[in-house]
């Protein structure tokens, strides 16, 4: 592990400008933009003690009213406990002549919206400047200076920077001023200028630079004196140059990190995200309090997860917003709120205690391994490990047979549910792995599948009266990704707004009409499927005067991924992503006025190894029943089976477009056939 002292800067510094670092973007015509950034100039200086100064100088040409609205307020996040933000220049030059400097009264400093109800985190703030009077063709110029002093992870430091390829920025300049003496040798690969720099023997500093942006000009100025510094500069004129098509890997162009091997970062974060010895008794008392039944001590990991996720409100701050500083366990538990890092720390501590004294959530087995991990979706092997790559803390609990990945920041998620965007991604463990003679950072791959079967059941009971009005009751029961989305929607909406949530749900499923009488199961009851029920009415749903009446099957539309677009010449076709396996069943019972005859569509049945589909339609005694069953069995369809998938998709779409034919006996004809009494003499 590398260490720092006040006398000597000895850690490794890595600077990397990556090849094909970010996705290609179509270059926009400046005349089509709401605003054009004529110059984006960024200068960053790091000191050997970890302090830094970042100055951003920007000139923006406002093109139209939309651009004026976009730049009417400039906002910047910061943490006032170790950062300061200043606006030395905010000036508007009007197209008709004259300049206006923005007054200090236009600057506001407010707590981040996520911490408004969390007094412990009022240092996490947003500083804004309000710019009034912007009009098309004005020129806005501003400078923003951010200084960082005594960061909790100092003297280490890190930085990520990605150049703007959207075409909005005409010229971008990026300068780095780094501590340490460097020797460098220039090497230029075709289309990718690169520079290797190795520190002098007294500095312990090693720097790697690959200036991969093929349309950039860069310069380096470094010497071998122990007191010297190294300056790196990129000057990009982007809109005039085409972005290479192979630029598809999404990670930053410039990466700086003093956490060379990652070991020191893991050790420091592991120390920060651990429960202090003085809090252990507090944890034991809470473990006893969350027993599922009063007077029992049988607490499981699932009980602990439910307590941490539901009883502590999540303060949804980005990772590291508070410098990876955590409050003590007692303070967190007493306050009733916590950041994602604090929630994971508490849950991991609970799980470790249970592994020593009680039992785990599944089959009463003791957890044998508890780790806190951080999602690192942009991690690339052999690239610097740095705090900026860490996205979301999670807890991984393993025993001899199973592994659970838990995200306690999701307040209404079932046990071991993680969002789809996390699945299959890599996460950095805060437990170092044994590599024989030494320890190394370890990345674990998160599971692709859910720990339970995902399903969606929709039952519709409907009727059409003699006036053609439709009334129906619809009931949903869900497990999986859609379940979580609905739990969140109903959890975050007051009950008086549930009709609006159900209205959006009905529209997404192809139902039209007025929604009433909405009910939903408790979003916190995550051990059972989530259910939603509502009633829907639609006047004049059918016009009985038409012969015959055609109506769709009153079933939700089953959504399937679109077939892949034809790839460009020379580009390989990608697999078709179906997502997490999901079993969807929809059922309809439709009651018709007496005497109504119905003709049903033809049923469909398709079986593939990646998905199956079957429909069933029946009519008898003025009642229609219908069902559709779509079961996704695999996560994806191989690229070479695109034609087969297209055929499957068309068959499902054709089935869903089929209609019922309804016929009612003519009312006048019915009346004329009724026997009449004989005339009076």
C-alpha positions as CSV (number, residue, x, y, z in Angstrom):
1,X,0.0,0.0,0.0
2,X,1.4,3.4,-0.9
3,X,1.4,6.0,1.8
4,X,1.7,9.8,1.9
5,X,3.7,12.1,4.2
6,X,3.9,15.9,4.5
7,X,7.5,15.8,3.3
8,X,7.3,13.6,0.2
9,X,4.8,12.9,-2.6
10,X,5.4,9.1,-3.2
11,X,2.2,7.7,-4.6
12,X,1.7,6.8,-8.2
13,X,-0.2,9.2,-10.4
14,X,-1.9,7.8,-13.6
15,X,-3.1,10.1,-16.3
16,X,-4.8,8.3,-19.2
17,X,-6.5,9.7,-22.3
18,X,-8.4,6.7,-23.7
19,X,-8.6,5.4,-27.2
20,X,-12.1,5.7,-28.6
21,X,-13.3,7.0,-25.3
22,X,-16.9,7.9,-25.8
23,X,-19.8,7.3,-28.2
24,X,-19.8,8.9,-31.5
25,X,-22.3,11.7,-31.9
26,X,-23.7,13.2,-35.1
27,X,-22.3,16.7,-35.6
28,X,-25.0,19.2,-35.3
29,X,-25.3,22.3,-37.6
30,X,-24.7,25.3,-35.3
31,X,-27.7,27.1,-36.8
32,X,-29.9,24.3,-35.5
33,X,-28.7,24.6,-31.9
34,X,-30.4,26.8,-29.3
35,X,-26.9,28.0,-28.2
36,X,-23.3,27.5,-29.4
37,X,-20.5,27.2,-26.8
38,X,-17.7,29.1,-28.7
39,X,-15.1,28.3,-26.0
40,X,-15.0,25.9,-23.1
41,X,-11.7,26.3,-21.3
42,X,-10.9,24.2,-18.2
43,X,-7.8,24.5,-16.1
44,X,-7.2,22.2,-13.1
45,X,-4.2,22.4,-10.7
46,X,-3.5,19.7,-8.1
47,X,-1.1,20.1,-5.2
48,X,0.8,17.2,-3.6
49,X,-1.3,17.5,-0.4
50,X,-4.5,16.8,-2.5
51,X,-5.8,20.4,-2.6
52,X,-7.0,21.6,-6.1
53,X,-8.2,24.5,-8.0
54,X,-10.5,24.2,-11.0
55,X,-11.3,27.2,-13.2
56,X,-13.9,27.0,-16.1
57,X,-14.1,29.8,-18.6
58,X,-17.0,29.6,-21.0
59,X,-18.3,31.8,-23.9
60,X,-21.8,31.0,-25.1
61,X,-23.5,32.5,-28.2
62,X,-27.3,32.5,-27.6
63,X,-29.0,31.6,-30.8
64,X,-32.7,31.5,-30.0
65,X,-35.2,31.8,-27.1
66,X,-34.7,28.2,-26.1
67,X,-31.0,28.9,-25.6
68,X,-31.8,31.9,-23.6
69,X,-34.0,29.8,-21.3
70,X,-31.4,27.1,-21.0
71,X,-28.7,29.5,-19.8
72,X,-31.0,31.7,-17.6
73,X,-29.6,29.9,-14.5
74,X,-26.2,28.3,-14.0
75,X,-26.0,25.8,-11.1
76,X,-23.1,24.0,-9.6
77,X,-23.0,21.2,-6.9
78,X,-20.4,21.4,-4.2
79,X,-19.8,20.5,-0.5
80,X,-19.0,23.5,1.6
81,X,-17.2,21.5,4.2
82,X,-14.2,21.2,1.9
83,X,-15.0,23.2,-1.2
84,X,-15.7,26.8,-2.3
85,X,-17.3,28.1,-5.5
86,X,-16.8,31.6,-6.8
87,X,-18.0,33.5,-9.9
88,X,-15.3,36.0,-10.7
89,X,-17.0,36.9,-14.0
90,X,-20.6,36.6,-15.3
91,X,-21.1,39.1,-18.2
92,X,-23.7,39.5,-21.0
93,X,-22.8,41.3,-24.2
94,X,-26.0,42.3,-26.0
95,X,-26.3,42.0,-29.7
96,X,-27.3,45.7,-29.9
97,X,-24.2,46.8,-28.0
98,X,-23.4,47.3,-24.3
99,X,-22.4,44.8,-21.6
100,X,-24.0,43.9,-18.3
101,X,-22.2,42.3,-15.4
102,X,-24.3,40.1,-13.1
103,X,-24.6,41.5,-9.6
104,X,-23.8,39.5,-6.5
105,X,-27.5,39.6,-5.5
106,X,-28.2,37.2,-8.5
107,X,-26.2,34.5,-6.8
108,X,-27.9,32.0,-4.5
109,X,-26.5,29.2,-2.3
110,X,-29.1,26.6,-1.2
111,X,-29.0,23.0,0.2
112,X,-29.1,20.3,-2.4
113,X,-32.8,19.4,-2.9
114,X,-32.0,15.8,-1.7
115,X,-31.0,17.1,1.7
116,X,-33.7,19.6,2.5
117,X,-35.2,17.3,5.1
118,X,-31.8,15.9,6.2
119,X,-30.1,18.5,8.5
120,X,-27.0,16.4,8.9
121,X,-26.1,17.0,5.2
122,X,-26.7,20.7,4.8
123,X,-23.1,21.1,3.6
124,X,-24.1,19.4,0.3
125,X,-25.3,22.4,-1.7
126,X,-26.1,24.0,-5.0
127,X,-24.7,27.4,-5.9
128,X,-26.5,29.2,-8.7
129,X,-26.4,32.4,-10.6
130,X,-29.5,33.9,-12.2
131,X,-29.1,35.6,-15.6
132,X,-31.9,37.8,-16.6
133,X,-32.5,39.6,-19.9
134,X,-30.8,37.0,-22.2
135,X,-32.0,37.4,-25.8
136,X,-31.1,35.7,-29.1
137,X,-27.6,36.7,-30.5
138,X,-26.4,37.7,-27.0
139,X,-23.0,36.5,-25.8
140,X,-22.7,35.1,-22.3
141,X,-19.3,34.8,-20.7
142,X,-18.6,33.4,-17.3
143,X,-15.8,32.0,-15.1
144,X,-16.4,29.5,-12.3
145,X,-13.6,28.7,-9.8
146,X,-13.9,25.7,-7.5
147,X,-11.3,25.2,-4.8
148,X,-11.0,22.0,-2.8
149,X,-9.1,22.0,0.5
150,X,-8.6,19.2,3.0
151,X,-10.7,16.7,1.2
152,X,-11.5,13.7,3.4
153,X,-9.5,11.4,1.1
154,X,-6.5,13.8,0.8
155,X,-3.6,13.7,0.0
156,X,-4.9,11.4,-2.7
157,X,-6.7,13.0,-5.7
158,X,-8.4,12.0,-8.9
159,X,-10.1,13.5,-12.0
160,X,-12.2,12.4,-14.9
161,X,-12.7,14.5,-18.0
162,X,-14.6,13.8,-21.2
163,X,-14.4,16.1,-24.2
164,X,-17.6,17.4,-25.7
165,X,-18.3,15.7,-29.1
166,X,-21.9,16.8,-29.5
167,X,-21.1,19.7,-31.8
168,X,-22.4,22.2,-29.2
169,X,-18.8,23.2,-28.3
170,X,-16.8,24.8,-31.1
171,X,-13.5,24.8,-29.2
172,X,-12.4,23.1,-26.0
173,X,-9.2,23.6,-24.1
174,X,-8.3,21.4,-21.2
175,X,-5.2,22.0,-19.1
176,X,-3.8,19.9,-16.2
177,X,-1.1,21.2,-13.8
178,X,0.2,18.2,-11.8
179,X,2.8,17.9,-9.0
180,X,6.0,15.9,-9.5
181,X,8.9,15.7,-11.8
182,X,8.5,13.7,-15.0
183,X,10.5,12.4,-17.9
184,X,8.5,11.7,-21.0
185,X,9.0,10.0,-24.4
186,X,6.7,10.7,-27.3
187,X,5.2,7.8,-29.2
188,X,2.6,8.3,-31.9
189,X,0.4,5.4,-33.1
190,X,-1.6,5.9,-36.3
191,X,-4.4,8.4,-35.5
192,X,-3.6,8.2,-31.8
193,X,-0.8,10.4,-30.4
194,X,0.4,9.1,-27.1
195,X,2.9,10.1,-24.5
196,X,4.5,8.0,-21.7
197,X,6.0,9.8,-18.7
198,X,8.0,8.3,-15.9
199,X,8.9,10.2,-12.8
200,X,12.5,10.7,-11.6
201,X,14.0,8.3,-9.1
202,X,13.2,10.8,-6.2
203,X,9.6,11.4,-7.1
204,X,8.1,7.9,-7.2
205,X,5.7,9.3,-9.7
206,X,4.7,7.4,-12.8
207,X,2.4,8.9,-15.4
208,X,0.8,7.4,-18.5
209,X,-0.8,9.6,-21.1
210,X,-2.5,8.4,-24.3
211,X,-3.7,11.4,-26.2
212,X,-6.2,9.4,-28.2
213,X,-8.5,12.0,-29.6
214,X,-7.3,12.0,-33.2
215,X,-8.3,15.6,-33.9
216,X,-6.7,17.1,-30.8
217,X,-3.4,18.9,-30.4
218,X,-1.6,18.4,-27.2
219,X,1.6,19.7,-25.5
220,X,3.5,18.6,-22.5
221,X,6.0,20.6,-20.4
222,X,7.8,18.6,-17.7
223,X,11.4,18.5,-16.4
224,X,13.4,16.4,-14.0
225,X,13.9,18.8,-11.1
226,X,12.3,17.6,-7.8
227,X,10.4,20.8,-7.3
228,X,9.1,20.9,-10.9
229,X,5.6,20.3,-12.1
230,X,4.1,18.8,-15.2
231,X,1.6,20.7,-17.4
232,X,-0.6,18.9,-20.0
233,X,-2.7,20.7,-22.5
234,X,-5.4,19.7,-25.1
235,X,-6.8,22.1,-27.6
236,X,-9.7,20.7,-29.6
237,X,-11.6,22.2,-32.5
238,X,-14.3,19.6,-32.7
239,X,-17.1,20.5,-35.1
240,X,-14.9,20.6,-38.1
241,X,-13.7,17.0,-37.7
242,X,-15.6,13.8,-37.9
243,X,-15.7,11.5,-34.9
244,X,-14.4,8.0,-35.6
245,X,-17.1,5.4,-35.9
246,X,-15.2,3.0,-33.6
247,X,-15.4,5.5,-30.7
248,X,-17.9,3.4,-28.8
249,X,-16.3,2.6,-25.4
250,X,-17.9,4.8,-22.7
251,X,-15.2,5.9,-20.3
252,X,-13.5,9.3,-19.8
253,X,-10.9,10.7,-22.2
254,X,-8.7,11.9,-19.4
255,X,-8.3,9.9,-16.1
256,X,-6.1,11.0,-13.2
257,X,-5.7,9.0,-10.1
258,X,-3.1,8.7,-7.3
259,X,-4.7,5.4,-6.3
260,X,-2.4,3.5,-8.6
261,X,-3.1,-0.1,-7.6
262,X,-6.5,0.5,-6.1
263,X,-5.4,-1.2,-2.8
264,X,-5.1,2.1,-0.9
265,X,-8.5,3.2,-2.2
266,X,-10.2,-0.1,-1.1
267,X,-8.6,0.0,2.3
268,X,-9.5,3.6,2.9
269,X,-13.1,3.1,1.8
270,X,-13.4,-0.1,3.8
271,X,-12.3,1.8,6.9
272,X,-14.7,4.7,6.2
273,X,-17.7,2.3,5.6
274,X,-17.4,0.3,8.8
275,X,-19.2,0.5,12.1
276,X,-17.2,1.9,15.0
277,X,-16.7,-0.3,18.0
278,X,-18.7,2.1,20.2
279,X,-21.8,1.5,18.0
280,X,-21.8,-2.3,18.3
281,X,-24.2,-2.4,21.3
282,X,-26.6,0.0,19.5
283,X,-26.7,-2.5,16.6
284,X,-27.4,-5.4,18.9
285,X,-30.3,-3.5,20.5
286,X,-31.8,-2.8,17.1
287,X,-31.4,-6.4,15.9
288,X,-33.5,-7.4,18.9
289,X,-36.1,-4.7,18.2
290,X,-36.6,-5.8,14.5
291,X,-37.5,-9.4,15.4
292,X,-40.5,-10.4,13.3
293,X,-42.5,-11.4,16.4
294,X,-42.4,-9.8,19.8
295,X,-40.5,-11.8,22.4
296,X,-38.5,-13.8,19.8
297,X,-34.8,-13.5,18.8
298,X,-35.1,-15.1,15.4
299,X,-33.9,-12.3,13.2
300,X,-32.9,-13.0,9.6
301,X,-31.0,-11.1,7.0
302,X,-34.2,-10.5,5.2
303,X,-35.6,-8.9,8.4
304,X,-32.5,-6.7,8.6
305,X,-32.8,-5.7,5.0
306,X,-36.4,-4.8,5.4
307,X,-35.6,-2.6,8.4
308,X,-32.7,-0.7,6.8
309,X,-34.5,-0.2,3.5
310,X,-37.9,0.8,4.8
311,X,-37.4,2.3,8.2
312,X,-34.6,4.7,7.2
313,X,-35.5,7.2,4.5
314,X,-32.9,7.3,1.7
315,X,-31.0,10.6,1.2
316,X,-30.4,10.1,-2.5
317,X,-27.0,11.8,-2.9
318,X,-24.4,10.7,-5.5
319,X,-21.6,8.5,-4.3
320,X,-18.9,10.5,-2.5
321,X,-20.9,13.7,-2.3
322,X,-20.0,13.9,1.3
323,X,-16.4,12.9,0.8
324,X,-17.1,9.3,1.9
325,X,-17.7,10.5,5.4
326,X,-20.3,8.6,7.4
327,X,-22.2,9.4,10.5
328,X,-22.1,7.0,13.5
329,X,-24.6,4.2,13.5
330,X,-26.5,5.7,16.5
331,X,-26.8,9.1,14.8
332,X,-28.1,7.4,11.6
333,X,-30.6,5.2,13.5
334,X,-31.8,8.1,15.7
335,X,-32.3,10.5,12.7
336,X,-34.4,8.0,10.6
337,X,-32.6,8.8,7.4
338,X,-29.3,7.7,5.7
339,X,-27.3,8.0,2.5
340,X,-26.9,4.8,0.4
341,X,-23.4,4.3,1.8
342,X,-24.7,4.5,5.4
343,X,-27.5,2.1,4.6
344,X,-25.1,-0.5,3.2
345,X,-22.7,0.0,6.2
346,X,-25.6,-0.7,8.6
347,X,-27.0,-3.7,6.6
348,X,-23.5,-5.2,6.3
349,X,-22.9,-4.8,10.1
350,X,-26.3,-6.4,10.8
351,X,-25.5,-9.3,8.5
352,X,-22.1,-10.0,10.0
353,X,-23.7,-10.0,13.5
354,X,-26.3,-12.5,12.3
355,X,-23.6,-14.7,10.8
356,X,-22.0,-14.9,14.2
357,X,-25.0,-15.4,16.3
358,X,-28.2,-16.2,14.4
359,X,-29.3,-17.3,10.9
360,X,-29.6,-16.0,7.4
361,X,-32.7,-15.3,5.3
362,X,-32.8,-18.4,3.2
363,X,-33.2,-21.9,4.6
364,X,-31.9,-20.7,8.0
365,X,-28.3,-20.8,6.7
366,X,-25.7,-18.6,8.3
367,X,-24.1,-16.0,6.0
368,X,-20.4,-16.9,5.6
369,X,-19.3,-13.8,3.7
370,X,-20.5,-10.2,3.8
371,X,-19.1,-7.6,1.4
372,X,-19.8,-4.0,0.6
373,X,-19.3,-3.4,-3.1
374,X,-19.6,-0.4,-5.4
375,X,-21.1,-0.6,-8.9
376,X,-18.4,0.3,-11.5
377,X,-20.1,0.0,-14.8
378,X,-17.4,2.0,-16.6
379,X,-14.6,-0.1,-15.2
380,X,-12.1,-1.3,-17.9
381,X,-9.4,-3.9,-16.9
382,X,-5.9,-2.4,-16.3
383,X,-7.2,1.2,-16.2
384,X,-6.9,3.3,-13.0
385,X,-9.2,2.5,-10.1
386,X,-10.5,5.8,-8.8
387,X,-13.4,7.0,-6.7
388,X,-15.1,8.7,-9.7
389,X,-15.8,5.3,-11.2
390,X,-17.9,4.2,-8.2
391,X,-21.6,4.6,-8.8
392,X,-23.8,2.7,-6.3
393,X,-23.0,0.9,-3.0
394,X,-24.5,-2.6,-2.6
395,X,-24.2,-5.4,-0.1
396,X,-23.2,-8.9,-1.3
397,X,-24.1,-11.7,1.2
398,X,-23.0,-15.3,0.5
399,X,-23.2,-18.7,2.2
400,X,-22.1,-22.0,0.9
401,X,-24.9,-22.3,-1.6
402,X,-26.3,-18.9,-2.6
403,X,-25.3,-15.3,-3.1
404,X,-27.6,-12.3,-2.6
405,X,-27.0,-8.8,-3.8
406,X,-28.9,-6.2,-1.8
407,X,-29.6,-2.6,-2.5
408,X,-31.1,-1.1,0.8
409,X,-31.4,2.4,-0.8
410,X,-34.5,1.0,-2.7
411,X,-37.1,1.5,-0.1
412,X,-39.8,-0.6,-1.7
413,X,-37.9,-3.3,-3.5
414,X,-38.2,-7.0,-2.8
415,X,-35.4,-8.8,-1.0
416,X,-32.3,-9.3,-3.4
417,X,-33.8,-7.1,-6.1
418,X,-31.4,-4.9,-8.0
419,X,-32.4,-2.6,-10.9
420,X,-31.9,-3.9,-14.5
421,X,-29.1,-1.3,-15.2
422,X,-26.9,-3.0,-12.5
423,X,-27.3,-6.6,-13.7
424,X,-24.3,-8.2,-15.3
425,X,-22.1,-5.1,-14.4
426,X,-18.9,-5.2,-12.4
427,X,-18.6,-4.0,-8.8
428,X,-15.5,-3.2,-6.8
429,X,-15.4,-5.1,-3.5
430,X,-14.2,-3.4,-0.4
431,X,-12.7,-6.7,0.6
432,X,-9.3,-7.4,-0.9
433,X,-8.8,-10.7,-2.6
434,X,-6.0,-13.1,-1.8
435,X,-3.6,-13.5,-4.7
436,X,-1.2,-15.8,-3.0
437,X,1.6,-13.8,-1.6
438,X,-0.3,-10.5,-1.6
439,X,-3.8,-8.9,-1.7
440,X,-5.4,-7.3,-4.7
441,X,-8.5,-5.3,-5.5
442,X,-11.4,-7.6,-6.6
443,X,-14.2,-6.9,-9.0
444,X,-17.3,-9.1,-8.8
445,X,-19.8,-9.5,-11.6
446,X,-23.4,-8.8,-10.4
447,X,-26.0,-11.4,-11.4
448,X,-27.9,-11.1,-14.6
449,X,-31.1,-12.7,-13.3
450,X,-33.4,-12.0,-10.4
451,X,-33.5,-14.4,-7.4
452,X,-37.2,-15.1,-8.1
453,X,-39.3,-15.7,-11.2
454,X,-40.7,-12.5,-12.7
455,X,-44.3,-12.5,-13.8
456,X,-47.2,-10.3,-14.7
457,X,-50.9,-11.3,-14.4
458,X,-53.7,-9.1,-15.6
459,X,-57.3,-10.1,-15.3
460,X,-60.1,-8.0,-16.8
461,X,-63.8,-8.5,-16.1
462,X,-65.9,-6.3,-18.4
463,X,-69.4,-5.7,-19.7
464,X,-71.0,-3.8,-22.5
465,X,-74.6,-2.7,-22.0
466,X,-77.4,-2.2,-24.5
467,X,-76.4,1.4,-25.0
468,X,-72.9,0.4,-26.0
469,X,-71.3,1.6,-22.8
470,X,-68.2,-0.3,-21.4
471,X,-67.4,-0.8,-17.8
472,X,-64.6,-3.0,-16.6
473,X,-62.6,-4.0,-13.6
474,X,-58.8,-4.6,-14.1
475,X,-56.5,-6.3,-11.6
476,X,-52.7,-6.6,-11.9
477,X,-50.4,-8.9,-9.9
478,X,-46.7,-8.4,-10.6
479,X,-43.3,-9.7,-9.6
480,X,-40.1,-8.3,-11.1
481,X,-39.0,-5.0,-12.8
482,X,-42.5,-3.8,-13.5
483,X,-43.5,-4.6,-10.0
484,X,-40.8,-2.3,-8.7
485,X,-41.7,0.5,-11.0
486,X,-45.3,0.4,-9.8
487,X,-44.3,0.1,-6.2
488,X,-42.2,3.3,-6.5
489,X,-45.0,5.1,-8.4
490,X,-47.6,4.4,-5.8
491,X,-45.2,4.8,-2.9
492,X,-44.2,8.3,-4.0
493,X,-47.8,9.4,-4.9
494,X,-50.4,10.5,-2.3
495,X,-53.6,8.4,-2.4
496,X,-55.5,11.3,-4.0
497,X,-53.2,11.0,-7.0
498,X,-53.5,7.3,-7.4
499,X,-56.2,7.7,-10.1
500,X,-53.6,9.6,-12.2
501,X,-51.0,6.8,-11.7
502,X,-53.6,4.2,-12.7
503,X,-54.6,6.3,-15.7
504,X,-51.0,6.2,-17.0
505,X,-50.9,2.5,-16.4
506,X,-54.1,2.0,-18.3
507,X,-52.9,4.1,-21.2
508,X,-49.6,2.2,-21.5
509,X,-51.6,-1.0,-21.8
510,X,-53.9,0.4,-24.5
511,X,-57.0,1.0,-22.3
512,X,-59.0,4.2,-22.8
513,X,-61.7,5.6,-20.5
514,X,-62.3,7.1,-17.0
515,X,-60.4,5.5,-14.1
516,X,-62.1,5.2,-10.7
517,X,-61.9,3.2,-7.5
518,X,-58.1,2.6,-7.6
519,X,-56.6,0.4,-4.9
520,X,-53.1,-1.0,-4.5
521,X,-51.4,-3.3,-2.0
522,X,-49.0,-1.8,0.5
523,X,-45.8,-0.9,-1.4
524,X,-43.8,-1.9,1.7
525,X,-45.3,-5.5,1.6
526,X,-42.4,-6.7,-0.5
527,X,-42.7,-10.4,0.4
528,X,-45.8,-10.8,-1.8
529,X,-46.5,-9.7,-5.4
530,X,-47.7,-6.1,-5.8
531,X,-51.3,-5.7,-6.8
532,X,-53.3,-2.9,-8.4
533,X,-57.0,-2.7,-9.1
534,X,-59.1,-0.1,-10.8
535,X,-62.4,0.4,-12.6
536,X,-62.6,1.9,-16.0
537,X,-65.7,3.2,-18.0
538,X,-66.0,4.3,-21.5
539,X,-69.4,5.6,-22.8
540,X,-70.4,4.7,-26.4
541,X,-67.7,2.1,-26.6
542,X,-69.6,0.4,-29.4
543,X,-72.2,1.6,-31.9
544,X,-74.8,-1.1,-32.1
545,X,-76.2,0.4,-35.3
546,X,-73.1,-0.9,-37.2
547,X,-73.3,-4.3,-38.8
548,X,-71.3,-6.0,-37.5
549,X,-69.6,-4.3,-34.6
550,X,-65.9,-4.8,-34.4
551,X,-64.0,-4.5,-31.0
552,X,-60.5,-5.3,-30.0
553,X,-59.8,-7.9,-27.3
554,X,-59.8,-5.9,-24.1
555,X,-56.4,-7.2,-23.1
556,X,-53.2,-5.2,-22.4
557,X,-50.9,-4.9,-25.4
558,X,-47.9,-7.2,-25.0
559,X,-44.7,-5.3,-25.7
560,X,-41.8,-7.0,-27.5
561,X,-38.4,-5.4,-28.4
562,X,-38.2,-4.0,-31.9
563,X,-36.1,-5.9,-34.4
564,X,-32.6,-4.6,-34.9
565,X,-32.1,-1.9,-37.6
566,X,-30.0,-2.9,-40.5
567,X,-26.4,-2.2,-39.5
568,X,-24.0,0.0,-41.4
569,X,-21.7,-1.7,-43.8
570,X,-18.9,-3.5,-42.1
571,X,-20.5,-3.3,-38.6
572,X,-21.4,-6.6,-37.0
573,X,-25.1,-7.2,-36.1
574,X,-25.7,-7.3,-32.4
575,X,-27.9,-9.7,-30.5
576,X,-31.5,-8.8,-29.8
577,X,-32.0,-8.0,-26.1
578,X,-35.2,-9.4,-24.5
579,X,-34.3,-8.4,-21.0
580,X,-34.9,-10.3,-17.8
581,X,-37.0,-13.5,-18.4
582,X,-40.7,-12.6,-17.8
583,X,-43.9,-14.6,-17.8
584,X,-47.0,-12.5,-18.8
585,X,-50.5,-13.8,-18.7
586,X,-53.6,-11.7,-19.6
587,X,-57.2,-12.9,-19.2
588,X,-60.6,-11.3,-20.2
589,X,-64.2,-12.1,-19.4
590,X,-66.6,-9.9,-21.3
591,X,-70.3,-10.0,-20.7
592,X,-72.6,-8.9,-23.6
593,X,-76.2,-8.0,-23.8
594,X,-78.5,-11.0,-24.0
595,X,-79.0,-12.3,-27.5
596,X,-75.7,-10.9,-28.8
597,X,-73.8,-13.2,-31.1
598,X,-70.0,-13.1,-31.1
599,X,-67.4,-14.4,-33.5
600,X,-63.9,-14.9,-32.1
601,X,-60.5,-14.6,-33.8
602,X,-58.3,-17.5,-34.6
603,X,-56.0,-18.6,-31.8
604,X,-52.3,-18.5,-32.2
605,X,-49.5,-20.7,-30.8
606,X,-45.8,-20.2,-31.3
607,X,-42.9,-21.9,-29.6
608,X,-39.3,-20.9,-29.7
609,X,-36.4,-21.6,-27.4
610,X,-36.2,-17.9,-26.4
611,X,-39.9,-17.2,-26.0
612,X,-43.4,-18.7,-26.4
613,X,-46.7,-17.2,-27.2
614,X,-50.2,-18.6,-27.1
615,X,-53.7,-17.1,-27.3
616,X,-57.2,-18.5,-26.7
617,X,-60.6,-17.1,-27.6
618,X,-64.0,-18.4,-26.9
619,X,-67.6,-17.2,-27.0
620,X,-70.7,-18.8,-25.5
621,X,-74.0,-17.5,-24.0
622,X,-73.3,-13.8,-24.5
623,X,-69.9,-14.1,-22.8
624,X,-66.5,-13.9,-24.4
625,X,-63.4,-15.2,-22.8
626,X,-59.9,-14.5,-24.1
627,X,-56.3,-15.0,-22.9
628,X,-52.8,-14.4,-24.1
629,X,-49.6,-15.8,-22.7
630,X,-46.2,-14.5,-23.6
631,X,-43.2,-16.1,-21.8
632,X,-39.7,-14.7,-22.4
633,X,-37.3,-17.6,-21.7
634,X,-33.9,-16.1,-22.6
635,X,-32.3,-12.7,-22.1
636,X,-31.4,-12.3,-25.8
637,X,-31.8,-13.7,-29.3
638,X,-28.5,-14.4,-31.2
639,X,-27.9,-12.0,-34.1
640,X,-27.9,-14.7,-36.6
641,X,-31.5,-15.5,-35.7
642,X,-32.9,-12.1,-36.4
643,X,-35.1,-13.4,-39.2
644,X,-36.7,-16.0,-36.9
645,X,-37.3,-13.3,-34.3
646,X,-38.9,-11.1,-36.9
647,X,-41.3,-13.9,-37.8
648,X,-42.1,-14.4,-34.1
649,X,-42.7,-10.7,-33.6
650,X,-45.0,-10.4,-36.6
651,X,-47.1,-13.4,-35.4
652,X,-47.6,-11.9,-32.0
653,X,-48.5,-8.5,-33.5
654,X,-50.9,-10.0,-36.0
655,X,-52.7,-11.9,-33.2
656,X,-53.0,-8.7,-31.1
657,X,-54.5,-6.8,-34.0
658,X,-57.4,-9.3,-34.4
659,X,-60.9,-8.2,-33.4
660,X,-64.1,-9.7,-32.2
661,X,-67.3,-9.4,-34.4
662,X,-70.5,-8.7,-32.5
663,X,-74.0,-8.9,-33.8
664,X,-77.2,-8.1,-32.1
665,X,-80.7,-9.0,-33.4
666,X,-82.5,-6.1,-34.9
667,X,-84.7,-4.5,-32.3
668,X,-87.5,-3.6,-34.8
669,X,-87.6,-7.1,-36.2
670,X,-87.8,-8.6,-32.8
671,X,-90.8,-6.5,-31.9
672,X,-92.7,-7.5,-35.1
673,X,-92.4,-11.2,-34.3
674,X,-94.1,-10.9,-31.0
675,X,-97.7,-12.3,-31.2
676,X,-100.4,-9.5,-31.2
677,X,-103.8,-9.7,-29.4
678,X,-106.8,-10.1,-31.8
679,X,-108.6,-6.9,-32.7
680,X,-111.7,-6.0,-30.7
681,X,-115.0,-6.3,-32.6
